[in-house]
Amino acid sequence: MRDLARLPRVSESALEVNQRKFSQPAETLSTRQPHEGDEQSDWVFTGIPRTRRDLVLDVAAGTGVGARALAPDVRQVIALDATEAMLTLGAREARAAGIENILFMRGDAAALPFLDDSFRTVLCRFALHHFPDPRVALSEMRRVLAPRGWLGLADLVVSEDAAVAERQNAIGRLADPAYAGALSASALQDTLVRLGFEVAGAETRATRQAVDAWLASTPAADAAEIRARLEADLEGGEPTGLAPQRGPDGAVSVTRVLTSLLVLNPDA
């Protein structure tokens, strides 16, 4: 297995913030907790029809969690990400698991380096909210997906109330400079339909997260601002969209809402 297929350097203008966040040493990345939505999105993996002949693309793959989930059942998976450190760690983890049919490749989700109709299946997990315009990446995913092929998609979603969603996304950007903005569940499905996809299945779940854990890597001033907004919400002020709750020990937790979708690329 080739560990890393090197491509020409992609445009820094669209990717520099994400690369700065995720270009930590592999040893540091390996200590990161799995994404809070990993278990909630597992049904996408089990629901995607697949055969041993299929070629799969994992877009914004990170360390290739999704790629490793599908690899045993398909011919080959290409795990594409903009950040070399994530790919290097993913290649190491695939080797350790004895998985030999994943190709780790550096590239830009907004300009996928593949021909039209190249893949039977495309995955994209918890990455859309990092893209300045998710429609660009989704259009690219449809372009490289064969007719009657499947897109497995999972991401954070925000409130259906536009004003609350705006405040929720503002907090997301304070918490994480790589966060561009999430869509509501209905807006995401509407975007997919407008791009020509058919949503075959969808599941939305809420998961609670301790604020201390969520803001562990957030700069102190930004974390203080977020805590102030959450306290105001707790006291009946403007809703943050995060449904903060205070536990018996005084610790505050928030709700993050996740959606997973199984999406068909119909006949051209």
N, C-alpha and C positions, 0 to 999 in steps of 0.2 A: 504494500500500500504506500502510495506517495503521501507524505505528511502534509505538504503544503504546495499548492500550485500557485506560483507567483505571477501576478498580473501587473501591467503598468500601473503606476501610482494613480489612484482615483482622485477626483476633485476634492480638495480640502474645504472648499467653500461650503459644501453641504454636509460634510461629515466630521469636521474638526472637533466639535463639542463632544460628540459620541465617542470619537477615538480617544480624546483626552481622558474621558471617564473610564473607558474600558481597556485602555492600554497600560494596565498595571502589570507588574511582573507576574508570570504564571503562578508562582508560589502564593502570591497574594490572592489572585483570582480563585485559586483552588480552595481557599478558605471561605469564599462567599457562600451564603446560604442559597439553596435552590430557590427559584422564583416562587413567590407565594402562590402562584396559580398553577404550578406544575401538576399537582394532583387533580385540580379541577379541570384541566384541559386534557387529561389522559383519554377521555372518551373520544376525542377527535382521532387519536391514533387507532383505536379499536374500530372506529366507524368508517375509516377510509377503505374502500375496496382496493385490493392490490394483488398482484401476482408476482411470481419470480422473474418475469420478463420486464418489470417496470423500472423506469429510470425516474428518480425522485430528486427534487430540488428543495433544500431547506434554506429559505431566505432570511438574512440577518440571524444566522444560526447560532451565534455566540459560540459556546463550546460544543454544540451539536447534540443537545439533549433530544430534540425531535429526530434528528438524523439517526441517532443510535437506537431510538425506539422502533423505527421502521426498517432499518438496515437488514435484520435477519430475514425479512419476508420479501425482499425485492432484489433486483439485479445490482443496482448501485444507487447510492445517494451522493449528491454533491452538496456539501455544507458550505454556503457562501456567507461571508461576513466582511465588514470593512476593517476589522481590527485584528491585526496579526497575532497579538498576544492571546486572544480568545481562541483563535484557530489552532495555535501551537498547543495550548492546553487541551483542546478538544481532540487533536490527533494523539496526544499522549494518553488520554482517557480511552479512546477507541482501541489503541494498541493493548492497553491493560485489560480491556474486556474481550480481546481476541476478535474484534470486528475488523475485517479487512476490505470491506466494500464501500467505504466512505472516502471521498476525495475532498479535502479541505482546501478551499479556494478563496482568495481575497478578491472582493469586488463590491460594487455599489448597487444597492437595491433599486435605485432610481434609474439605472442604466444596465440592466442585466446583460452580461456578455455571452448571450446564447441566441441561437436562431429561433424563429417562430415555431411553435408546436413541438418543442423539444422534449417535454416532460409529461408523463402520465399523472404525476402528483406533485403539487407544490405545497410546502408548509411555510407558515410565518407565525411565530409564537412570541407574543408580548414585545413586539417591536414597532408596531404602527404608531404608538404614541411618542416614539422618538423621531418620526419623520415629519419634516415641516409641512409637507403636503402628501398625505397617505394615498391620495388618488393616483399620484405618479407611480408609486411603487406597485399599487394594486393593478394599474394598467399594464405595467411591465410583467407582473405575474400572469395576467391573462394572456398576454402576447406569447409567452414561452410555454403556456399550458396547452396541451393538445385538446382538440374537440372531444367532449365527453370525459375530460380529465377532471380531477378533483383538487380543490384548494382546501386545506385544513388551516383554519385561522383562529387565533386566540389573542385577546388583548384586554387591557383595562378599558372600562367605559365610564362615562360621567352621567350626571343627572339629565333627565329629559327636559327639565326646566332650563331654558337658555341662560338666564341670569345666574342661577345656581351653578350651572356647568362652567360658566366663565370664571366664577370665583374658585371653583374646584380646580380648574386648569391653572389658574394663577398660583394657587398653593402648590400644585404639582411642580411648576417651574421653579418656585422658591426651594422646594425640597431637593430637586434634582436638575442641574443645569442641562442635562441631556434630554429632559422631558420637553417635548414640543407642544403636545396637547392631545387629549383623547376625545373621541366622538361619543355621543350617546349610543346606546344599543340600536335604537331605531335609525339613527343617522348613519351608522355603519352599514346596516342592512340596506338602507336606501342607496348609499354610495355603491355598494356591490351590484345592486340591480341596475343602476344607471350605467355602470360600466359593462353590462351585458352578462353578468353572472346570474345564476339561479341559486338561492339559498335553500338547501335541502334539509338542513337541520340546524338548530340553534339552542344553546343552553346558557343561561346567565345565573351566576352564583355570587353571593356576597361572602367575603371572608374578613374576619376582624384581625387587626394588627396593632400591637402596642406602639404607641407614639415614640417611646424611647428607642425601640428597635428600628422603626421606620426612619427616624431622623438621625440615626447614629453617624452617618457620613455627611450630614448637612452642615454647612458653616454655622457657627453659633448665632450670629445675628439673624440669619434667615430662619433658623430653627426657633428662635425666640419670637419672631414675627408670626410664624405658623402657630405656635402654642398660644399666642395672644388671640389669634382669630378663632382657634378652637375653643378657648375659654369663653369668648364672647358668644359663640354658638351655644355652648352649654348653658349660658345665662339667658338665652332667649333672643340673642342678636341675629344678625344675618346668617342664614344657613350656609355652611361651607360645602354641603354635599357629601360630607364624610361621616355624618351621624356619630359624632364623638360621644363616648360614654366614659364615666368615671367609675372605676371599680372600688370595692371596699377598702383597698389599700391606698386609694387616692390616685392611682395610676390611670392615665387616660388612654383609651384605644379608639381607633377609627375603623370605619368600614370601607374596604376597597371592593368594587364590583367588577367582576370578570365575565367576559363572554367568550364562548367557544362556538365556532360555526363550521359546518360542513357545507361546502359551496361547489356547485357544478359549473363547469365551463360548457355551455350547450354547443350543439352543432353550429358551425359557422353559417 
